[in-house]
Amino acid sequence: MGAFHAYDIRGVYNVDFDRDTAYKVGFFIPELLKADRVLVGRDCRLSSDEIHDSLVKGITDAGADVCDLGLSTTPMVYFGTARYGFKASVQITASHNPASYNGMKVSGENALPVGLDNGLGQIRDWIDEGRKCVPAERKGKVEKMDIRREYLDFLLGHKEDLSGLKIAMDLSNGMASLYAKDIFGDAPEYIFEEMDGRFPNHEPNPLIPENVEALSALVRRTGADVGVIYDGDADRVTFTDENGQFISPDLMIAVLGHWFFEKKGEKGIVLQDIRSSKAVGEHLVPMGAEMHTWKVGRAFAARKLRELDGVYGGELAGHYYFRDFFYSDSGLLASILILNVVAEMKRRGVSLSALIAGIAKYRSSGEINFRIEDKQGAMDAVRDYFMAQEKATAYMDFDGYRVEFPLWWFNIRPSNTEPYLRFICEASSQELLDDKVAQVRKILTEHFGA
């Protein structure tokens, strides 16, 4: 079952999985999560309706009821799961992937993610073993559930005065279209605001530079103070500055500190992933934050933030998690809070580019992908090579390796969703960065055929 990954079920529909898989996932979820009712939402992809019908049939054949949200953002499903006490929920989505993909994000009680290690692996095994789906004597019911107004009110409760801010916004033809205009009104300059599961303008992945080009051009053409772009299911968001320059999403973890610590006076833990810039902690610790670094991905981040009772957290991929949002991630909530900060900074005469320049003190390679068979051997070789050259100031080994040195650091890790080894490096100067990246390329090319 190639569609079962660390965080979710996802792949090319009718290639990696099909409606029979969706039916079986639905049938096994009530038993797996001990749920007599399951909350279900879906995105606007062309295959979502068919997956929805099969998933719902599986759930009801197992004897559990379905509360159907219809079209929804993924964070809206998290909100409904936790607010209404569901023990199980499924959002049908392939998030940022191309239109041919689809999938399912499964959550348990308190909207905690169900990944391969705590449930999806069991469902995969049951399917692989050919376990029979024998319908229950009592078939479950399907009821429509409308929480749109409550969720919108929750989001609007965090919005402050943005009237002085000029915003450019790319909704990526995705699920952010359900709420963006209700939240931000008609003042922003919108592009690709119609929901369209074919994603005709660009793939709904805001981390790929070419997908941000239209937004960057819009920012420059309209003189906007900030550009905002969401992914397909609105659980992620990324930004450009007033020059249309893309901002590395980990730096926005630092920007959020101005809301939580400076504006709200909070104290406590901020979670970052193992790829985050050292600049994030250097900016936040003087505000009263205690930094905690952890694994990449919602399946790990949401659980760790809850375990730590952290204030908020973020990832290089543009996910931002909030204690006040059931320790879950929301692209719309993150954009509201960040725009609150950008608006306040503008009132102080500080542009977004100036704010970021005050945070970003290092040069970054960004994530570089290598297609390598012997991932563990390659990771070990890179780690051992550099640790033999100079003394490390910090070492982490829970998601690949992160090794820090006085003037630079690197993280090398296997992708959980794609056949790649991912490398990222940050240094105090461009010259040092270029040198370290060149050394890594040499090691991986000569010894591992990258």
TIMIPA-177823 format. One record per residue (C-alpha): residue in three letters; z, y, x. Coordinates in steps of 0.2 Angstrom, whole numbers, plus 2048, in hexadecimal, padded with zeros to 3 digits. Layout:
% residues N
alaZYX ...
% end
This chain:
% residues 450
met800800800 gly7F980E80B ala7FF81C7FF phe811819802 his81882580F ala82882C816 tyr82A839809 asp81F8347FA ile81182A7F3 arg8008327F8 gly7EE82E7FC val7DC82F7F6 tyr7DC82A7E4 asn7D481A7E0 val7D38167F2 asp7E58167F9 phe7EC8137E7 asp7E78137D5 arg7ED8137C4 asp7F48017C5 thr7FF8077D4 ala8058167C9 tyr80980A7BB lys8137FF7C6 val81C80E7CE gly8218147BD phe8278027B8 phe8328007C7 ile83A8117C8 pro84680F7B9 glu84D7FF7C2 leu84D8077D3 leu8568177CE lys8608107C0 ala85981C7B4 asp85681B7A1 arg84C82A7A0 val83F8327AD leu8398447AE val8278457B2 gly81B8537B7 arg80A8557BE asp7FE8617C7 cys7ED8667C2 arg7E38597CD leu7D58517C3 ser7DD8407C5 ser7EF8457C0 asp7EC8427AE glu7E78307B1 ile7F582D7BD his8018357B0 asp7FC8297A2 ser7FE81A7AD leu80E81F7B4 val8168237A3 lys81081379C gly81980A7AB ile8298137A8 thr829810795 asp8247FE797 ala8347FC7A2 gly83E803793 ala84281479A asp83E824791 val832832798 cys835844797 asp82484C79A leu82385D7A2 gly81085E7A2 leu8088697AF ser81686F7BB thr81A8747CC thr8238677D7 pro8328727D8 met8338747C5 val8358617C5 tyr8438627D1 phe84B8707C7 gly84A8657B7 thr8508567C0 ala86085E7C6 arg86386A7B8 tyr86285D7AA gly86A84E7B3 phe85B8427B5 lys85E8337C1 ala84B8327C4 ser83C83E7C4 val82A83D7C9 gln81E84B7CD ile80B8467CE thr80484F7DC ala7FC84E7ED ser80385F7F2 his7F88677FF asn7EB859801 pro7D985A7FC ala7D38587EA ser7CF8457EC tyr7E18427F0 asn7F083F7E4 gly8018387E4 met8138387DE lys8238407E4 val8328377DE ser84383E7DC gly8548377D8 glu86483E7D1 asn8678507D6 ala8558517DA leu8588487EA pro8488427F2 val84482F7F1 gly83A82B801 leu83481B809 asp846817811 asn84F819800 gly8448127F3 leu8328147F5 gly832806801 gln83A7FB7F4 ile82D7FF7E7 arg81F7FC7F4 asp8267EB7F8 trp8287E67E6 ile8157EA7E3 asp8107E17F3 glu81A7D27EE gly8117D27DD arg8207D47D3 lys81C7D37C1 cys81E7E17B5 val8257D97A5 pro8267E6797 ala8387E9790 glu83B7E477E arg83F7F777B lys831802780 gly836813786 lys83282377C val827832783 glu82E84477F lys827854784 met83385F78D asp831872790 ile83C87A79D arg82F8887A2 arg83989679B glu8498917A3 tyr84188E7B4 leu83889E7B3 asp8498A77AF phe85189E7BE leu8438A57CA leu8438B67C2 gly8568B77C5 his8538B87D8 lys8468C57D7 glu84A8D77DD asp8408E77DD leu82F8E47E4 ser8278F37DC gly8248FB7ED leu81C8EC7F5 lys8098E97F5 ile8068D67F4 ala7F78CB7F6 met7F98BA7EF asp7EE8AA7F0 leu7F389D7E3 ser7E78907EB asn7E188B7D9 gly7F28817D8 met8028807CF ala8098917D4 ser7FD8977C7 leu8098917BA tyr81689F7BF ala8108AB7CB lys80A8B97BF asp8198B77B4 ile8248BA7C4 phe81A8C77CD gly8108CF7BF asp7FF8D67C1 ala8038E17D0 pro7FE8D57DE glu7EC8D27E2 tyr7E98C07DD ile7DC8B47E3 phe7D88A27DE glu7E58A47CF glu7DD8977C3 met7E38867C3 asp7D587A7C9 gly7D98697D0 arg7C88697D9 phe7CF8777E4 pro7BE87F7E5 asn7C288D7F1 his7CC8857FE glu7D7876801 pro7E987A7FA asn7F187880C pro7F7889812 leu7FA883824 ile7E7881828 pro7E189282E glu7D0891825 asn7D9890815 val7E38A0818 glu7D38AA81D ala7D08B080B leu7E28B6809 ser7E18BF81A ala7D18C8815 leu7D98CD805 val7E88D480E arg7DE8DF819 arg7D28E480C thr7E08EA800 gly7EC8F080C ala7F98E4806 asp80A8E480F val80B8D180E gly8008C280A val8078B3801 ile7FF8A17FF tyr8058927F6 asp8008807F8 gly7FA8757EA asp80A8707E1 ala8148807E6 asp8218787F0 arg81B8817FF val817893803 thr81189C813 phe80E8AF817 thr8038BB820 asp8098CC826 glu8008DD821 asn7F38DA82E gly7EE8C9827 gln7F68C0835 phe7FD8AF831 ile8108AD833 ser81789D83A pro82189682B asp831892836 leu8338A583A met8358A8827 ile84589D828 ala84B8AC833 val8458B9826 leu84E8B0818 gly85E8B4822 his85D8C681D trp85E8C180B phe86C8B480C phe8778BB81A glu8738CE81B lys8708D1808 lys87B8C4800 gly8898C380E glu8888B080F lys88E8A681D gly88A894821 ile87D887827 val86A88A828 leu86087A82A gln85087A835 asp84486C839 ile84386684B arg83387084E ser83A88184A ser83A88F856 lys849893861 ala8478A585A val84C8A0849 gly85E89C84E glu85F8AA85A his85B8B684C leu8678AD83F val8768A9849 pro87B8BB84B met87A8BD838 gly8878AF836 ala87C8A0834 glu88088F83C met870887840 his86D87483E thr85D86B843 trp85785C83A lys848851836 val83785782F gly83485481C arg83C85680B ala84284480B phe84E84981A ala85085C818 ala85685C806 arg86384F808 lys869856818 leu86B868811 arg875860803 glu88085680F leu884865819 asp88587180A gly87A87D813 val87588E80C tyr86288B80F gly85688281A gly84388381F glu835879827 leu82687E832 ala81B877824 gly821885818 his82E87C80E tyr83E88680A tyr84E87E803 phe85C8867FA arg86E8827F5 asp86C88C7E6 phe85C8817E1 phe8658717E2 tyr8618707F5 ser84F86E7F1 asp83F8777F6 ser8368847EC gly82788E7F1 leu82989B7E3 leu83B89D7E6 ala83889F7F9 ser82B8AC7F6 ile8368B67EA leu8448B77F7 ile8398BB806 leu8308C87FC asn8418D07F8 val8448D180B val8328D880E ala8348E5801 glu8458EA807 met83F8EB819 lys8308F6813 arg83D90280B arg84590381D gly834907825 val8328F682D ser8228EC82A leu8218DA829 ser8188D883A ala8268E3842 leu8338D883A ile82B8C8840 ala8288D0851 gly83B8D2852 ile83D8C084F ala82F8B7858 lys8348B886B tyr82B8A8871 arg8198A2872 ser815893868 ser807885869 gly808881857 glu80786F852 ile7FA86585D asn7F5854856 phe7F0846861 arg7E983585A ile7F2828865 glu7F6816861 asp80581486C lys80F823865 gln82081D86C gly81981A87D ala81182B87D met821834877 asp82B82C884 ala81F830892 val81F84388D arg83284388C asp83583A89C tyr8288448A6 phe8308558A2 met84284F8A2 ala83F8498B4 gln83885A8B9 glu8478668B3 lys8588658AB ala857865898 thr86387188E ala86286787E tyr85B856879 met858850867 asp85183E863 phe85183D850 asp83F84184C gly83683E85B tyr83D848869 arg84185A86B val84685F87D glu84B871882 phe84B879893 pro85088A898 leu83F892895 trp836886889 trp83887787E phe82D86A876 asn82D85E867 ile82384F866 arg823844857 pro81983784D ser81283D83D asn81A83582D thr80A838823 glu7FB83782F pro7F682D83E tyr7FA83A84A leu80783E858 arg80C850856 phe81185C864 ile81786D864 cys81D878872 glu825889874 ala827894883 ser82D8A4889 ser81C8A988F gln80A8A588B glu80789F89D leu81589389D leu81088D88C asp7FE88A891 asp8048808A0 lys810875897 val802871889 ala7F686D897 gln80286189F val80585888E arg7F285788B lys7F084F89C ile7FD84289A leu7F783D888 thr7E583D88D glu7E683389E his7F3826898 phe7F1824885 gly7DF829882 ala7E3838877 
% end
